[in-house]
């Protein structure tokens, strides 16, 4: 089950943007959902080779960190997906290692990610 790419023209995005057409309760839920979907509209947000746009999403949200903004939470979840392997065994064999997850972690560190996480925790 995957979300696929959410674009400004995707059905989920259109539904959330047109929240005024629904009852107040449904409208409120759609508005809250849109905040979480917003980072998914960013170009190449799931790219292992360049996480600059992901870091930008996280940095933009730091100002409102005390309110737990949806875009910050989604950005951190995407970072976890890219940087931490879901497999317990990340080695394909004794000589081979999947490098995409450590590469993302290294990119995050080089781009000032440690300072970003410290600001989130402050």
Backbone bond lengths (Angstrom), bond angles and torsions (degrees), N, CA, C in turn:
res aa  C-N    CA-C-N  psi(-1)  N-CA   C-N-CA  omega(-1)  CA-C   N-CA-C  phi
1 X - - - 1.443 - - 1.523 108.32 -
2 X 1.275 118.04 119.47 1.451 121.67 -179.48 1.509 110.80 -133.10
3 X 1.305 115.70 155.30 1.448 121.15 179.02 1.504 112.08 -80.06
4 X 1.322 116.09 -23.66 1.447 118.11 -173.99 1.520 109.49 71.57
5 X 1.285 116.02 -172.69 1.465 120.18 -178.53 1.507 108.92 -86.75
6 X 1.299 116.91 126.51 1.465 122.29 176.63 1.518 107.29 -94.69
7 X 1.305 115.62 118.22 1.460 121.15 178.63 1.521 107.71 -113.74
8 X 1.329 117.48 168.16 1.470 118.74 177.87 1.527 112.75 -59.41
9 X 1.340 117.52 -21.24 1.459 120.82 -179.63 1.524 113.34 -102.09
10 X 1.326 118.09 3.64 1.465 120.14 -178.81 1.531 109.75 -71.62
11 X 1.329 117.17 155.16 1.472 120.03 -178.67 1.530 113.31 -57.80
12 X 1.336 117.84 -39.50 1.467 119.70 -179.94 1.525 110.99 -64.69
13 X 1.318 116.10 -41.59 1.454 120.07 -179.71 1.528 110.93 -67.72
14 X 1.320 117.22 -43.40 1.468 120.75 178.41 1.520 111.47 -62.21
15 X 1.338 115.59 -41.06 1.460 120.57 179.56 1.525 110.54 -61.57
16 X 1.330 116.02 -45.71 1.463 119.89 -179.22 1.526 111.57 -67.59
17 X 1.338 117.59 -36.63 1.464 120.65 -179.54 1.528 112.27 -71.73
18 X 1.318 117.62 -29.04 1.465 122.28 -179.04 1.519 111.03 -97.09
19 X 1.297 117.12 37.73 1.462 122.08 -177.02 1.517 112.86 -64.00
20 X 1.332 118.21 -22.55 1.468 121.21 -177.98 1.522 112.98 -65.99
21 X 1.326 117.20 -18.64 1.460 120.42 -177.34 1.529 112.51 -79.20
22 X 1.331 117.29 -3.24 1.460 121.01 -175.06 1.523 110.87 -112.74
23 X 1.323 114.84 172.32 1.464 120.89 176.54 1.526 109.38 -61.74
24 X 1.332 117.57 157.63 1.466 120.58 -175.80 1.533 114.48 -54.74
25 X 1.333 117.47 -41.84 1.463 119.59 -178.87 1.525 110.74 -64.73
26 X 1.333 116.68 -46.18 1.459 121.34 179.42 1.525 109.73 -64.87
27 X 1.327 116.50 -39.51 1.459 121.14 178.87 1.524 111.10 -60.45
28 X 1.323 117.37 -42.60 1.467 121.07 179.43 1.531 111.07 -63.85
29 X 1.313 117.06 -41.39 1.469 121.09 178.81 1.521 110.53 -64.79
30 X 1.327 117.07 -42.05 1.462 120.73 179.33 1.527 111.83 -65.87
31 X 1.321 117.21 -37.97 1.463 120.04 177.25 1.525 110.63 -63.88
32 X 1.321 116.61 -41.39 1.467 120.30 178.17 1.531 110.35 -66.50
33 X 1.315 117.06 -39.17 1.465 121.27 179.05 1.523 111.00 -64.09
34 X 1.324 117.61 -37.64 1.459 121.47 -177.59 1.526 111.58 -62.01
35 X 1.328 117.05 -35.75 1.467 120.67 178.67 1.528 109.89 -60.88
36 X 1.320 117.48 -39.18 1.461 121.19 179.37 1.528 111.74 -72.80
37 X 1.324 117.42 -30.65 1.461 121.33 -178.19 1.528 112.75 -81.13
38 X 1.309 117.44 -20.33 1.461 121.36 -174.71 1.535 113.47 -53.72
39 X 1.339 120.98 -46.03 1.468 119.18 178.88 1.532 113.61 -62.10
40 X 1.316 116.97 -26.07 1.459 120.17 -178.71 1.524 112.16 -70.58
41 X 1.330 117.52 -15.25 1.457 121.17 177.11 1.526 111.94 -78.65
42 X 1.327 117.10 -14.95 1.457 122.00 -178.03 1.519 110.05 -67.56
43 X 1.311 115.41 135.64 1.464 121.58 179.72 1.528 110.34 -61.53
44 X 1.300 117.34 131.38 1.468 124.92 175.85 1.521 113.66 57.03
45 X 1.306 117.70 37.81 1.462 120.87 -178.96 1.530 111.22 -66.79
46 X 1.331 118.11 -24.97 1.458 121.55 -179.18 1.525 112.33 -101.54
47 X 1.321 118.53 18.06 1.468 121.57 -177.54 1.521 110.33 -79.41
48 X 1.332 115.93 128.44 1.460 120.70 177.28 1.532 111.38 -74.23
49 X 1.315 117.13 -28.21 1.466 119.86 -172.34 1.522 114.36 -85.80
50 X 1.333 118.97 -12.34 1.460 120.87 178.53 1.524 109.03 -153.55
51 X 1.318 116.35 105.77 1.466 119.89 -177.52 1.526 112.32 -102.56
52 X 1.322 116.94 19.09 1.460 121.30 179.84 1.518 112.87 -57.92
53 X 1.327 117.35 -43.01 1.467 119.97 -179.08 1.522 111.01 -67.68
54 X 1.311 117.21 -32.44 1.463 120.90 177.29 1.530 110.55 -67.52
55 X 1.316 116.50 -41.34 1.463 120.38 178.27 1.535 110.45 -65.62
56 X 1.329 117.23 -36.77 1.463 120.64 176.50 1.525 111.26 -61.51
57 X 1.337 117.14 -42.93 1.468 121.33 178.72 1.522 109.95 -60.21
58 X 1.323 116.94 -44.87 1.463 120.83 -179.28 1.528 110.28 -66.14
59 X 1.322 117.52 -44.16 1.472 121.01 -179.95 1.523 112.46 -62.14
60 X 1.332 117.45 -39.93 1.467 120.95 179.65 1.516 111.60 -61.98
61 X 1.317 117.25 -29.37 1.462 121.67 -175.16 1.518 113.57 -87.50
62 X 1.326 117.54 -11.52 1.467 120.23 -174.06 1.520 113.29 -62.32
63 X 1.306 116.55 -29.40 1.460 120.57 -179.03 1.536 111.45 -62.71
64 X 1.328 116.18 -28.94 1.465 121.28 -175.98 1.529 111.66 -111.62
65 X 1.330 117.38 24.88 1.458 121.24 -172.30 1.526 112.86 -60.19
66 X 1.313 118.92 -30.25 1.467 120.88 -178.25 1.521 112.77 -68.45
67 X 1.330 117.58 -18.81 1.464 120.65 178.28 1.524 111.86 -97.01
68 X 1.339 117.23 5.89 1.461 123.09 -178.59 1.528 111.87 50.38
69 X 1.328 117.28 64.16 1.464 120.08 -178.01 1.533 111.44 -63.66
70 X 1.307 115.03 143.67 1.456 120.90 -177.67 1.513 113.24 -61.21
71 X 1.337 117.49 -36.45 1.457 118.81 -178.65 1.527 111.36 -69.45
72 X 1.319 118.07 -31.92 1.464 120.62 175.57 1.523 110.45 -68.36
73 X 1.313 115.98 -45.26 1.462 120.09 179.58 1.517 110.50 -61.83
74 X 1.323 117.17 -44.22 1.462 120.35 179.22 1.525 110.77 -65.72
75 X 1.336 117.67 -40.60 1.462 120.63 177.94 1.514 112.06 -61.05
76 X 1.325 117.25 -42.77 1.460 120.84 178.22 1.524 111.53 -67.48
77 X 1.314 117.54 -35.04 1.472 120.52 176.74 1.529 110.71 -66.63
78 X 1.320 116.88 -40.76 1.470 120.10 177.94 1.524 109.66 -65.20
79 X 1.330 116.84 -41.12 1.462 120.41 177.25 1.522 110.80 -59.88
80 X 1.310 116.70 -43.63 1.469 120.42 177.54 1.527 110.39 -61.24
81 X 1.315 117.33 -43.03 1.462 121.41 179.40 1.520 111.38 -60.53
82 X 1.336 116.46 -41.64 1.456 120.25 -177.03 1.526 113.44 -78.60
83 X 1.329 117.68 -34.20 1.465 120.87 -171.10 1.525 114.40 -96.38
84 X 1.322 117.73 -19.32 1.465 119.98 -176.78 1.516 108.61 -120.67
85 X 1.324 115.63 123.17 1.457 120.74 -179.07 1.523 110.62 -68.63
86 X 1.309 116.40 140.33 1.462 120.94 175.91 1.517 111.32 -79.71
87 X 1.335 116.56 -21.47 1.458 120.79 -179.75 1.512 109.98 -79.63
88 X 1.323 115.71 138.75 1.459 119.45 175.06 1.519 109.71 -66.96
89 X 1.334 115.81 -36.69 1.457 120.60 -179.66 1.521 108.32 -103.22
90 X 1.315 117.27 102.83 1.456 120.82 -179.84 1.522 111.71 -86.18
91 X 1.304 116.75 -10.98 1.462 120.52 178.75 1.517 109.46 -90.46
92 X 1.340 116.24 129.31 1.458 120.24 177.26 1.520 110.40 -76.70
93 X 1.315 116.16 -34.11 1.461 122.44 173.86 1.524 107.12 -151.41
94 X 1.295 116.65 -176.08 1.468 119.97 -178.71 1.531 111.38 -65.04
95 X 1.338 118.09 -28.66 1.464 121.62 -176.76 1.520 113.65 -98.37
96 X 1.300 117.66 -14.26 1.462 120.91 -172.30 1.523 110.54 -115.34
97 X 1.314 115.44 139.85 1.454 120.81 178.02 1.528 108.40 -134.87
98 X 1.316 116.60 137.25 1.464 120.09 174.36 1.525 107.80 -71.38
99 X 1.318 117.34 123.53 1.458 121.20 -173.28 1.527 114.79 -101.27
100 X 1.322 117.75 -5.33 1.462 118.18 -174.53 1.529 112.22 -65.48
101 X 1.321 118.80 -37.90 1.466 120.04 -179.60 1.529 112.06 -69.79
102 X 1.359 118.81 -48.33 1.474 117.67 175.97 1.531 112.59 -61.99
103 X 1.334 117.84 -31.23 1.457 121.18 179.08 1.530 110.86 -64.17
104 X 1.322 116.75 -42.14 1.468 120.68 178.41 1.524 109.83 -64.76
105 X 1.320 117.28 -42.67 1.462 120.60 178.21 1.528 110.49 -61.66
106 X 1.322 117.11 -40.76 1.467 120.90 178.30 1.526 110.92 -65.32
107 X 1.331 117.81 -43.16 1.468 121.35 177.14 1.526 110.88 -59.58
108 X 1.333 115.41 -42.53 1.461 120.49 -179.43 1.524 110.33 -62.55
109 X 1.315 117.07 -42.54 1.466 121.52 179.29 1.531 110.81 -64.49
110 X 1.332 116.80 -45.99 1.463 121.69 -178.07 1.533 110.97 -64.33
111 X 1.325 116.90 -34.44 1.470 121.10 -177.76 1.532 112.43 -82.75
112 X 1.310 117.42 12.05 1.458 119.98 179.02 1.509 113.21 85.67
113 X 1.309 117.05 21.85 1.458 121.74 -177.86 1.513 114.33 -63.44
114 X 1.322 116.92 -31.68 1.456 119.83 178.68 1.530 110.11 -63.11
115 X 1.329 116.83 -43.72 1.465 120.55 177.83 1.531 110.81 -64.67
116 X 1.327 116.56 -36.46 1.471 120.19 178.26 1.522 109.56 -62.55
117 X 1.322 117.59 -46.69 1.461 120.52 -179.51 1.530 111.47 -65.51
118 X 1.312 117.24 -36.51 1.470 120.41 176.63 1.532 109.55 -63.01
119 X 1.333 117.21 -41.14 1.466 120.36 178.24 1.523 111.23 -65.40
120 X 1.329 117.24 -34.95 1.473 120.33 176.85 1.532 109.65 -64.24
121 X 1.324 115.99 -42.36 1.460 119.89 -177.00 1.518 114.06 -75.60
122 X 1.344 117.72 -21.97 1.470 120.25 179.39 1.495 108.02 -67.11
